[in-house]
């Protein structure tokens, strides 16, 4: 430890001010612009890291009745500021300072750590306990911010900062616990954010932030528990945003966001969210994965989804269109479901259930009909032919009125033809008079009879073939109607 006589004038000023928490400004500006030329500052603005360490570890506690604090502005911190494992009972405030080496608070216990408008090559708060906030506002961090398993009683403020650790994790915060909020507004990160299993009680706010990690995860927040997550209002991610298994009970919003990735742009597999707002500035360049995710409410815009949206197992309580556009039609919602690769029944059943819930039974049937048509493409040739027949005749049971139209058309055809060409009686003088309309109905009814079909017969010609065709059509219509009704009853 340095004696007082060995201290420079700048260090003595800090030493004397520390016991009462008096601010020390070695610079000339009170702005928050990070200094670019701090490495060239002379002795009048240089503080050795060992002096700072000695003060924070109790070298000059001051008289009773005072509250020490380190408040330093405009200084160059020379050497390694190593406070790993330390117990620091007072706050640290650095403003417009230039650090020669990274600040190490690994496993330390401290109070507020505020580094504002500074330049430093890294900050290690791994497993630290901070009884206050941690602030890096307007700071240029040319190294990694390490917060793995740290616990903060206050907030984590990273707004307006620049964090650079290209092609790797600029923020390592797995297991981080923040009792306040995490504010990362207008921040630029050259590197990703790793928040695996983090807990942020006050929500995470990343409006207008930009995260650059192409070809990898820009944000990895799998299994995180975050009150709310705002990746909106100009938020940009070059790389995957991964929220697999995350729990976001309040709101997850991508309003006005820009998501760019070569593969999956947004991975929300098994995520649980309250209100899920998906209205980015434009469709993500990569896929959106919502498999087995849950949301109480979904608010989206149809032109915001990419070409691939994995929806298998995605459940929601309500579904709403936002913006100035009219509410999405069932056809638009069906087109949304078709963005899911391959065929899956659950997304159709989920959407149909939502329509039934709000009393739109006709729309629900349209969705279920679209499901059967999509499924038909996956079947073999015989099953596809049978499916086409069911679709044409009764709309798979969701349009039973089609059978009535077919029946009316066949009755009209048969009545017209049989009025022009009469058959022969089976027992002349003993059969009822021929009635073309009743005879046609008798041919179309496969079970029972009206007495016409058994009393009259044809010896050949086109009318005879029409009669045979009507008998076959009657069986086909009856079978299709029964199959359609059975399918509908089983599904509902």
C-alpha positions in Angstrom: 0.0 0.0 0.0 1.3 3.4 -0.9 2.0 6.0 1.9 0.5 9.4 1.7 3.9 10.9 0.8 4.2 8.7 -2.2 0.9 9.8 -3.7 0.7 12.3 -6.6 -1.3 15.5 -6.3 -4.2 13.9 -8.1 -4.1 10.9 -5.9 -3.9 13.0 -2.8 -7.0 14.9 -3.9 -8.9 11.6 -4.3 -7.5 10.3 -1.0 -8.7 13.3 0.9 -12.1 13.4 -0.7 -12.9 9.7 -0.3 -13.9 9.7 3.5 -16.8 12.1 2.9 -17.7 11.0 -0.6 -16.8 14.4 -2.1 -16.6 14.3 -5.9 -13.2 14.7 -7.6 -13.0 16.0 -11.1 -9.6 15.9 -12.8 -11.0 16.9 -16.2 -12.4 20.0 -17.6 -15.7 18.7 -19.1 -18.8 17.6 -17.4 -20.2 15.8 -20.4 -20.9 12.0 -20.7 -19.0 11.5 -23.9 -16.5 8.7 -23.5 -12.9 10.0 -23.7 -10.9 8.8 -26.8 -7.5 10.1 -25.8 -7.3 9.0 -22.1 -4.2 6.9 -22.8 -2.3 10.1 -23.3 -3.3 11.9 -20.2 -0.4 12.9 -17.9 0.2 12.6 -14.2 -2.1 15.4 -13.3 -5.0 13.2 -14.5 -3.6 9.7 -13.6 -4.7 7.6 -10.6 -2.9 4.3 -10.0 -5.3 1.4 -9.6 -3.5 0.4 -6.3 -4.6 3.7 -4.7 -8.2 3.1 -5.7 -8.0 -0.5 -4.3 -6.5 0.7 -1.0 -9.3 3.3 -0.5 -12.1 0.8 -1.3 -10.6 -1.7 1.1 -10.6 0.7 4.0 -7.2 2.4 3.9 -8.7 5.8 4.7 -12.1 5.3 6.4 -12.5 8.8 7.7 -13.8 10.1 11.0 -17.1 8.8 12.5 -20.3 10.3 11.2 -19.1 10.4 7.5 -20.1 8.1 4.6 -17.2 7.3 2.4 -17.7 7.0 -1.4 -15.5 7.0 -4.4 -16.6 9.7 -6.9 -14.0 10.2 -9.6 -14.3 12.1 -12.9 -11.9 12.7 -15.8 -9.2 10.4 -14.6 -6.9 7.8 -16.2 -6.8 4.6 -14.1 -3.4 3.0 -14.6 -2.9 -0.6 -13.9 -5.2 -3.5 -13.0 -8.0 -2.6 -10.7 -8.5 -6.0 -9.0 -11.2 -6.1 -6.3 -12.1 -9.8 -6.7 -13.6 -11.3 -3.6 -13.6 -7.9 -1.8 -16.2 -6.6 0.5 -16.8 -3.0 -0.3 -19.3 -1.2 1.9 -19.6 2.0 -0.2 -20.5 3.0 -3.7 -18.2 3.5 -6.7 -18.9 6.3 -9.2 -16.6 6.8 -12.2 -17.4 9.4 -14.8 -15.5 10.1 -18.0 -12.6 8.0 -16.9 -10.2 5.9 -19.0 -9.2 2.5 -17.7 -6.0 1.0 -18.8 -7.1 -2.5 -17.8 -10.3 -4.2 -17.0 -12.1 -3.8 -13.7 -12.3 -7.0 -11.8 -15.1 -7.4 -9.2 -15.3 -11.2 -9.4 -17.1 -12.6 -6.4 -17.1 -9.1 -4.7 -19.8 -7.7 -2.5 -20.4 -4.1 -3.0 -23.0 -1.4 -3.4 -23.7 0.8 -6.4 -21.3 0.6 -9.3 -21.7 3.4 -11.7 -19.4 3.8 -14.6 -20.7 6.5 -16.8 -19.2 7.9 -20.0 -16.0 5.9 -19.5 -13.8 3.7 -21.6 -12.6 0.4 -20.2 -11.4 -2.9 -21.6 -13.8 -5.1 -19.7 -15.8 -5.5 -16.5 -16.0 -8.8 -14.5 -18.9 -9.0 -12.0 -19.1 -12.8 -12.1 -20.8 -14.1 -8.9 -20.7 -10.5 -7.4 -23.4 -9.3 -5.0 -24.4 -5.7 -5.6 -26.7 -4.0 -3.1 -27.7 -1.3 -5.5 -27.5 -0.7 -9.3 -24.8 -1.4 -11.9 -24.6 1.3 -14.5 -22.5 1.5 -17.7 -24.5 4.2 -19.4 -22.8 6.0 -22.3 -19.7 3.8 -21.7 -17.5 2.2 -24.3 -16.7 -1.3 -23.1 -14.0 -2.7 -25.4 -14.1 -6.2 -23.9 -16.6 -8.5 -22.2 -19.1 -7.7 -19.6 -19.3 -10.7 -17.3 -22.3 -11.1 -15.0 -22.5 -14.9 -14.7 -24.5 -15.8 -11.5 -24.3 -12.2 -10.3 -27.1 -10.8 -8.1 -28.2 -7.2 -8.3 -30.6 -5.7 -5.8 -31.2 -2.7 -8.1 -31.1 -2.1 -11.8 -28.7 -2.9 -14.6 -28.3 0.1 -16.8 -26.5 -0.3 -20.2 -28.3 2.3 -22.2 -26.5 4.4 -24.8 -23.4 2.2 -24.4 -21.2 0.5 -26.9 -20.0 -3.0 -26.0 -17.5 -4.7 -28.3 -16.5 -8.3 -28.2 -17.0 -9.2 -31.9 -18.2 -12.7 -32.9 -18.5 -13.9 -29.3 -20.5 -13.0 -26.2 -20.2 -9.3 -25.4 -22.4 -9.9 -22.4 -22.0 -13.2 -20.4 -24.9 -13.2 -17.9 -26.1 -16.8 -17.4 -27.8 -17.2 -14.1 -27.9 -13.4 -13.5 -30.5 -12.2 -11.0 -31.7 -8.6 -11.3 -34.4 -7.5 -8.8 -34.9 -4.3 -10.8 -35.0 -3.9 -14.5 -32.4 -4.3 -17.3 -32.2 -1.2 -19.5 -30.3 -1.5 -22.7 -31.9 1.2 -24.8 -30.0 2.6 -27.8 -27.1 0.4 -27.0 -24.8 -1.1 -29.7 -23.4 -4.6 -29.1 -20.7 -6.0 -31.3 -21.2 -9.5 -30.0 -24.0 -11.4 -28.4 -25.9 -11.4 -25.1 -25.9 -14.6 -23.2 -28.7 -14.6 -20.6 -29.3 -18.3 -20.2 -31.5 -18.9 -17.1 -31.4 -15.2 -16.1 -34.0 -13.7 -13.8 -35.0 -10.1 -14.4 -37.9 -9.1 -12.1 -38.3 -5.6 -13.5 -38.3 -6.5 -17.2 -35.8 -6.1 -20.0 -36.0 -3.0 -22.2 -34.0 -3.0 -25.4 -35.7 -0.3 -27.5 -33.5 0.9 -30.4 -30.7 -1.4 -29.3 -28.6 -3.1 -32.0 -27.0 -6.5 -31.5 -24.5 -7.7 -34.2 -23.5 -11.4 -34.1 -24.2 -12.8 -37.7 -24.3 -16.5 -38.1 -24.9 -17.2 -34.4 -27.2 -16.3 -31.5 -27.5 -12.5 -31.1 -29.5 -13.0 -27.8 -29.5 -16.3 -26.0 -32.1 -16.1 -23.2 -33.2 -19.7 -23.0 -35.1 -20.6 -19.8 -34.9 -17.0 -18.6 -37.6 -15.5 -16.4 -38.2 -11.9 -17.4 -41.2 -9.9 -16.3 -41.5 -8.2 -19.7 -39.3 -8.1 -22.7 -39.3 -5.1 -25.1 -37.3 -5.8 -28.3 -39.0 -3.0 -30.1 -39.0 0.5 -31.6 -36.0 0.0 -33.8 -34.4 -2.9 -32.1 -32.1 -4.7 -34.5 -30.6 -8.2 -34.2 -28.2 -9.6 -36.7 -28.3 -13.2 -35.6 -30.8 -15.5 -33.9 -32.9 -14.3 -31.0 -33.4 -17.4 -28.9 -36.1 -17.5 -26.1 -36.4 -21.2 -25.8 -38.3 -22.1 -22.7 -38.3 -18.5 -21.5 -41.1 -17.3 -19.1 -42.4 -13.8 -19.8 -45.6 -13.4 -17.8 -46.3 -9.8 -18.8 -45.5 -8.7 -22.4 -43.1 -9.7 -25.2 -43.1 -7.2 -28.0 -41.3 -7.0 -31.3 -43.1 -3.9 -32.4 -41.0 -2.1 -35.0 -38.1 -4.6 -34.7 -35.7 -5.7 -37.4 -34.7 -9.4 -37.1 -32.1 -10.7 -39.5 -30.7 -14.2 -39.6 -29.8 -16.8 -42.2 -31.6 -19.7 -40.5 -33.9 -19.1 -37.6 -34.4 -15.4 -36.8 -36.6 -16.0 -33.7 -36.7 -19.2 -31.7 -39.5 -19.2 -29.1 -39.8 -23.0 -28.7 -41.7 -23.9 -25.4 -41.8 -20.2 -24.4 -44.6 -18.9 -22.2 -45.7 -15.4 -22.6 -48.6 -13.2 -21.5 -49.1 -10.8 -24.4 -47.1 -11.7 -27.5 -46.9 -8.7 -29.9 -45.4 -9.6 -33.3 -45.4 -6.5 -35.4 -41.8 -6.0 -36.6 -40.9 -3.3 -39.1 -40.8 -6.0 -41.8 -40.8 -9.8 -42.1 -37.7 -11.4 -40.5 -35.2 -12.7 -43.0 -35.2 -16.0 -41.2 -37.8 -18.4 -39.8 -39.9 -17.9 -36.7 -40.1 -21.0 -34.4 -43.2 -21.1 -32.1 -43.4 -24.8 -31.5 -45.0 -25.8 -28.2 -45.0 -22.1 -27.2 -47.9 -20.6 -25.2 -49.3 -17.1 -25.1 -52.4 -15.7 -23.4 -52.9 -13.1 -26.2 -51.3 -12.8 -29.6 -51.3 -9.4 -31.4 -49.8 -9.6 -34.9 -49.9 -8.2 -38.4 -50.3 -10.6 -41.3 -47.6 -8.9 -43.4 -45.1 -9.2 -40.6 -44.5 -13.0 -40.7 -41.7 -14.6 -42.7 -42.2 -17.4 -45.2 -41.5 -20.1 -42.6 -43.4 -20.1 -39.2 -43.2 -23.3 -37.2 -46.6 -23.5 -35.4 -46.8 -27.1 -34.3 -48.0 -27.1 -30.6 -48.4 -23.3 -30.4 -51.4 -22.4 -28.3 -53.0 -19.1 -27.5 -56.0 -17.8 -25.7 -56.9 -15.0 -28.1 -55.7 -13.8 -31.5 -55.9 -10.2 -32.7 -54.8 -8.1 -35.7 -53.1 -4.8 -34.8 -52.5 -1.7 -36.8 -54.6 0.2 -39.3 -55.5 -2.9 -41.3 -58.9 -4.6 -41.1 -59.1 -7.7 -38.9 -57.5 -10.7 -40.7 -59.9 -12.9 -42.6 -60.1 -16.6 -42.1 -58.4 -17.0 -45.5 -55.5 -14.9 -44.3 -55.2 -16.9 -41.1 -55.3 -20.1 -43.0 -52.5 -18.7 -45.2 -50.6 -18.0 -42.0 -51.0 -21.7 -41.0 -49.7 -22.8 -44.4 -46.4 -21.1 -43.6 -45.8 -24.1 -41.2 -43.5 -26.6 -43.0 -45.4 -29.8 -43.9 -48.8 -30.8 -42.5 -49.8 -30.5 -38.8 -53.3 -30.8 -37.6 -52.8 -28.9 -34.3 -52.4 -25.4 -35.7 -55.7 -25.7 -37.6 -57.5 -27.1 -34.5 -56.1 -24.3 -32.4 -57.3 -21.6 -34.8 -60.7 -23.3 -35.2 -61.1 -23.4 -31.4 -60.4 -19.7 -31.2 -63.1 -19.0 -33.8 -65.6 -21.2 -31.9 -64.7 -19.4 -28.7 -65.7 -16.0 -30.1 -68.8 -17.5 -31.7 -67.6 -17.6 -35.4 -68.6 -21.2 -36.1 -68.7 -20.7 -39.8 -65.1 -19.5 -39.8 -64.2 -22.5 -37.6 -65.6 -24.8 -40.2 -63.7 -23.1 -43.0 -60.5 -23.6 -41.1 -61.2 -27.3 -40.5 -62.1 -27.7 -44.1 -58.7 -26.2 -45.1 -57.1 -28.7 -42.6 -58.6 -31.6 -44.5 -57.6 -30.3 -47.8 -54.0 -29.8 -46.6 -54.0 -33.3 -45.1 -55.2 -34.8 -48.4 -51.9 -33.8 -50.0 -50.0 -36.1 -47.7 -52.1 -39.2 -48.6 -51.8 -41.9 -51.2 -53.6 -41.8 -54.5 -56.8 -43.8 -53.5 -57.2 -41.8 -50.3 -56.7 -38.6 -52.2 -59.4 -39.6 -54.7 -61.8 -40.4 -51.8 -60.9 -37.1 -50.2 -61.7 -35.2 -53.4 -65.1 -37.0 -53.5 -65.8 -36.0 -49.9 -64.7 -32.5 -50.6 -66.9 -32.1 -53.7 -70.0 -33.7 -52.3 -70.2 -32.6 -48.7 -67.0 -30.5 -48.0 -65.7 -33.2 -45.6 -68.9 -32.8 -43.6 -68.4 -29.1 -43.0 -70.5 -28.2 -46.0 -73.4 -30.7 -46.0 -75.6 -28.4 -48.1 -73.4 -29.4 -51.1 -75.2 -32.8 -51.0 -78.5 -31.0 -51.3 -77.3 -29.1 -54.4 -76.0 -32.3 -56.0 -79.3 -34.0 -55.2 -81.4 -31.2 -56.7 -79.3 -31.1 -59.8 -79.6 -34.8 -60.4 -83.4 -34.8 -59.7 -83.7 -32.0 -62.3 -81.7 -33.9 -64.8 -83.5 -37.1 -64.3 -86.9 -35.6 -64.3 -86.2 -33.7 -67.6 -84.8 -36.8 -69.4 -87.4 -39.3 -68.1 -90.3 -37.0 -69.1 -89.0 -37.1 -72.7 -88.3 -40.9 -72.7 -90.7 -43.2 -70.7 -89.6 -46.7 -69.6 -91.6 -49.9 -69.9 -93.9 -51.3 -67.2 -92.9 -54.6 -65.6 -96.6 -55.7 -65.4 -98.8 -53.7 -67.7 -102.0 -52.5 -66.1 -100.9 -53.5 -62.6 -98.3 -50.8 -61.9 -98.8 -47.2 -60.7 -98.6 -44.5 -63.4 -95.1 -43.4 -64.4 -94.0 -40.2 -62.7 -90.6 -38.9 -63.9 -89.9 -36.9 -60.7 -90.8 -39.7 -58.3 -89.0 -42.2 -60.4 -85.8 -40.1 -60.3 -86.1 -39.8 -56.5 -86.6 -43.6 -56.2 -83.4 -44.2 -58.1 -81.4 -41.8 -55.9 -82.7 -43.3 -52.6 -80.5 -46.3 -52.0 -82.6 -47.8 -49.1 -86.3 -48.5 -49.3 -88.3 -47.3 -52.3 -91.2 -45.3 -53.7 -92.5 -48.1 -55.9 -91.4 -46.6 -59.2 -88.1 -48.2 -59.7 -89.5 -51.8 -59.3 -92.5 -51.1 -61.6 -90.7 -49.7 -64.6 -87.7 -50.8 -66.6 -85.6 -49.8 -69.6 -84.6 -52.0 -72.6 -81.5 -49.9 -73.4 -80.4 -46.5 -74.7 -79.1 -43.4 -72.9 -82.0 -43.2 -70.4 -81.2 -46.6 -69.1 -77.5 -45.6 -68.6 -78.7 -42.5 -66.8 -80.9 -44.6 -64.5 -77.9 -46.7 -63.6 -75.8 -43.6 -63.0 -78.4 -42.1 -60.7 -78.5 -45.3 -58.6 -74.7 -45.2 -58.3 -74.8 -41.4 -57.5 -77.4 -42.1 -54.8 -75.1 -44.6 -53.1 -72.1 -42.3 -53.4 -73.9 -39.3 -52.0 -75.3 -41.3 -49.1 -71.9 -42.7 -48.2 -70.3 -39.3 -48.5 -72.9 -37.7 -46.3 -72.6 -40.4 -43.6 -68.8 -40.2 -43.7 -68.9 -36.4 -43.4 -71.4 -36.4 -40.6 -69.4 -39.0 -38.7 -66.2 -37.0 -39.1 -67.9 -33.8 -37.9 -69.4 -35.5 -34.9 -66.1 -37.1 -33.9 -64.2 -33.8 -34.2 -66.8 -31.7 -32.3 
